[in-house]
Amino acid sequence: MISFKILKKSKESNARIGFLETSHGVVETPCLVPVATQAVVKTLTSEEASETRSQILISNTFHLHLKPGEKVLEKSGGIHKFMNWKRPIMTDSGGFQVFSLGFGRDFGIGKVLKSSINNNPQAGGKKVIQEGDQPQKIKITQDGVYFQSPIDGSKLFLGPKESIKIQEKIGADIIFSFDECTPPLASYEYTKKSLIKTHNWAKSCLDIKKTNQALFGIVQGGRHKDLRHESAKFISALPFDGFGIGGEFGKEGNKMSEMIEWVVDELPEKKPRHLLGIGYLKDIEMAIKSGIDLFDCTVPTHYARRGIAFTSEGKLDLKQINFLKKREPLDKECVCNVCLVYKKDYVSHLLRAGELTAFKLLTFHNLYYFNNFVENIRTKIKKGEI
């Protein structure tokens, strides 16, 4: 189980500082939760991930079920021992894959819509997902979702019972209820029907869980204020240990703060709130000021594998040839192990030479930079500046 204590609330916004205590240590919130999809932060060892000042990780139930399988993790003593991570861990429910392997793949879209019109030819020119529509590769039913394995094409079924049983065997400190992450192209009618399924699945997850792991319920409802309110009221009335806020967040994220506040206003103050899958630098302070305690995102690690460093100068594309002439740290204001030792010219060379070590160095720096960025926000809350 977990305990959550709010240490300070801002007088300027909904921001707050808290301690989230688990059996594997305490997390100071607000906090970035780096993504360790397959029980690893890509390119880093668990020890290196810890050195980036990461306090807690989130792994992926769907992908760990595919490989190596939850029985392997259970036999090893759980995910902490399996990956030699001594701090807290979350696992998602597999609900995001309902979107990412379904309509997300069909339309080539993410949770935040980049354009109001999507002309992906694979989507047949379709612009709105209506009630009763199904993705091309998966089938969503009242009981759960039929997937096609991205490994061998075999069929597999995931519902609330299956998700909870898998997460129990994986053994994370915090697990999530199974839900449908609705796409930004969904109509009101589709989102409403989806919400009913998510709510029914939430109740099933509570009934099924047998372990003392903390279970977070997930609020959905898309961009619709009444559905977000309805979902937040329904989920918060159930005995969850905390709450996730999922689904889409509008066009270009321009209404994200407002949409988060719709939900936060309905959630019990004394339980932690986790924003699922959002974490660009431009969104972090906004989310925290809206009342978010934890948030997971692949941005620092994903961009590192594209050769991008986040710095006090902005985003730097180290693949560019001009960085071969820069004999200076990635960020002169950063004191991470990479910036103290390596220079831009060397990292640029590694990228241009196709050396994998470049991805490790950039991943380490980016995670450290993001964690430091959030730590500075915590300091501002303590000082009453946010």
N, C-alpha and C positions, 0 to 999 in steps of 0.2 A: 504494500500500500504506500501511499504518499501522504505528506502533510504540506500545506501551503500557508505561509504566513506573509501578510502584507506589512512591510516595514515602513513605507512612506507613500503617501498619495500626493500627487501634484495638485496645487491650487490653480494652475494655469490650464490644465487639460485633464484627460482621463488617464494619463500616464501614472504608473505606480512601480515601486520596487518591491520585490518579494524574495522569499526563500522557498524553494521547492525541494523538500527533503524526500529522498528515496533510500532504498536499502543499499544503493551503490554511491551514495554521496549526495551533497546538497548543490542545487543549481541556483545561482543568483539571477533573478529575472529583472527586467526583460533580457531575453537571451536568444541568440541565433542557434538553430539546431542544424548543423551540417548534415548532409545526406550521405549515408553509408549504405547504398542500395543493396549490395550483395555482401553485407557484413565487412565492408571496407570503404574508407574514404579513398576514392580512386587515386592511385599513384603513391599514397602514403601508408606507412605502417601505423598501427594503433598508437605506438609511442610517439611518432611524429605528429599525428593528429592531436594528441594530448598537448604537445609542445606548442601548438598554434593557439592554445588557451581555449580550445573548444571544451565546453562543459558537458554536453550531452549530444548524442547522435540519433538519427532516425534511419532504420533499415526498412526494406521493402518486403512485405509479406508474400506478395505474388511471386516475386523473383526468387526468394529464398525457398519457396515451396517447389519451384521448378528445379532449382539446383542450389545447394546439394540435397534439399528436402529437409523438412522440419525434424524428421527422425534422427538425422545425422547431428543436428544441433542439440537435440534433446539428449542423445547419447553422450555428447561431449561435455554435458553439464550446463547447457544453455549458451546463448549467444555471447555473453560476456567472456566466458572461458574459451569459447570457440575462436574468438577473434582477439583475445587478450586485451580487452577494453575494460578498465577498472572503474569507469564512471557510468552514469545512467545512460540507458538506451530506450528509445521508443520504437515501436513498429507500427506502420500504417496498416490499414485493413485490407487493401486491395481495391478499394473503391475508386481510387484515381485511375487504375487500369481499365475500369469500366468506360471511362472517358478516353484515356490516351490510346487504347487499343481499339476503341469503337469509333464514335463520331469524330474524335480528335484526329485520328488517322485518316478517316474518310474525307474530312474537309481541310486537313492540313492546318489546324488551328490550335491555339493554346487556351488557357483559362481566361486570359485577357485578350479581347478581340482587337486585332490590329486594324481591321477595316470592317465597315458595316456590310460590305458585299464581298463574298468569297467566290472566286471563279475557278477553284480547283476542278479540273476536268474529271478527276476521279469521283467527285461528288455529284457529277451530272448537272452542274450548274445550279444546284439547289441552294437556296439561301436561308430557309427556315426549317427547323426540325419540328414536325407536327406530332401531336398525340398519336400513338400507334406506330410511328416510324421505328425501324430497327437499324443498327449499324450493319455494315457489310460482313464483318468478320466475327462478330459476337452476337449472342441473343440474350436480351434482358427479359427476365420473367418475374412474376410476383415472388418466387422463392429464392431467386439468385440469378447468377449470370453464367452462361455457357461460353467459355473461351476456346480459342484455338491456340495451342501452345506455340509461341514464337520460336521454340527450339526445334520441334519435330512435327508440328502441325496436328498433334493429337488433341482430342477434345478433353477439356477439364471443366468442372463445375465449381463455382465459388459462391457461397451464400453466407448468411450470418453464422450458421453453425460451423461451417467449414473454416471461415476466417478466424473465428475465436479459437477453435481447436488448434489451428496452425500456430496462431500467435502464442497460445499457452505453451506449446512445445518449444517454440523459439526462445521464450523466456525473458522478454524485455521487461523493464520496470513499468512502462506505460504502453498500453495498447489502445487501439481505436475500434469503434463499432463499424460494422460494414455498411456502406452507403453507396449511392450512385452520385458521382460527381457530374453534375449536369453541364452540358456545353453552352457556350455563349450564344449559339444560334438557335437554342431551344425556344419554342413558343411558350406562352404563359400556360396553356393547357398541358403541354408536355411536362413542364416544370412542376405543375400542381400534382399530376399523377405520379411523377417521380418522387415527389416529397412524401406522398403517402407510403410508398414502398420503403423509403429511407426510415421513416418513423416506425413502421412495423418491424423492420430489420433491427432498429435500435433496441426495441423492447425484447426481441429475440436474443440479441447479444447479451443483455443483462441476465436473462433467464438461463442462458447456456454457460456463462463463465463460471468456472469452479475454483480458479486460483485466487491468490491475494494480489495479483497484478492490478494496478490502477487502470480503470477503463474510462476513456473519454468518449462522450457522445458527440456526433457531428451535426452541426447546423447547416442546412442547405437552403434553397429558395431562390437561387439565381439573383438576378438584378431586380426582383420584384419585392417592394417594401412589405406588402402584406404577407407574402409567403415567407420572407425572412423573419418577420415578427412571429408568424404562426409557428415556424420551426423552432425559433429560439425559446418560445414559451413552452412548447411541447417537450423539447429535449431537456430544458432546464428543470422541468417538473419531475424528471426521472432521476434515480439515485446514481448518477454518474459522478466520477471523481474529478472531472474537469471537462472542458468542452473544446472541440475543434470547430473552426469556421472554414467551410469548404465551398467548392463550386466555383462558378465564374464571378468575375468582378468588373463587368461592363466593358465598354469600348475604351481602349487606351488607358484604362485604370483611372480615368478622370473622376470617377464617382466612388472610388474605393473607400476613402475615408468615411464618407457618408454611409455606405453600405455596411461597413464594419460597425459603426456606431448604432445602426438599426438593431444589430444583434446584441452588442455589448450592453445596451440599455435594458435588455430583457434577461440577461444572465445574472446569476447570483454573484455578488461581488467577491465572496470569500473563496471562490474556486478558480483555478488557473484557466487561462484562455489561450488557445494555440491557433495561429493563422496558418492554414495548410497551403504550402507551395508558393508563397509570396516572399520576396526578399531582395529585390533590386535596391541598391543604395538609396535611390530617390524615394522608395516606398517605406523604408525602415522607420525613420523618425515619425512619419505620418501614422504608421500602424501602431507604434508605441504610444503616441499621443492620443490615439483612438481607444487605448485600453488593452492592447495586446501584450501578453506576457512572454510568449514563445512563438517562433516562426521558423519554418524550415524552407530551405531553398537550395537549388543546385548552382546558382549564379557564380559564386566564387570558384567552385571546382570546375564547372563546365567551361567558363570563360578561360580558365587557366589552360585547359587542353586545346584551346584555340589560339594560344599565344598571347593572351591579354592579361596585363597586370593592372590592378586597381591601385591607384596611388593618390597622394595629395595633389598631384598635377592633373588628375583625371585618369581615364582609361588609356593605357599605352599598348599599342600593337607591336610587340617586340620582334615580330617577324620582319618588320620593315628594315631595310638595309641601313638607314641612317643611325640605327642604334648600335651598329658595329663600331661607331666612332665615339660612343658615349662610355667613357671609363668612370662610371659613377654608380651608386646603388640604385636599385629599382625605385626606391623612395628615400630621399635624404632624411625624412622625418620618421621613418620606420626603424624599429630596433629588433625586428625579427631576425632569426638566425641567417636567413637568406640575405637580407639587406646589409647585415653586418659583415658578410664574407664575400658575396658574389656581386658582380657588376653587370650593367645592362649589356655591354658588348659580349660578355661570355654567354649570357642567357640567350641573346639574339643569335649568336653563333650556333648554340645547341639546337635552337628551333629550326634554323635554316639548314642545319646538317641532319635534321630528322632524329636527333638524339632524345630518348625518352626522359632523361634526367631533367630536361627543360620543364616538362610537365610537373614533375615532382617539386621543383623549385618554385614555380609559379603557383601551384596549388597551395603550398605551405605559406607563401607570402600572402596570397589573397585571403585565405582563411584567417590568418593573423590580423590582416588589415580589417576585415569585416568584424572580427571579435573585438578589436580595439575600438572600432567605430561605435559598436553597441555599448562598450564599456564607457566611452565618453558620454553617451546619452544617459547612462545610469548615473554618472557623476553630475550631469546637468540637472537631473531630477532631484538628486540629493541636495543640490544647491538651490533648488527652487527656480531654476532658469527655464525649465520646460514644464 
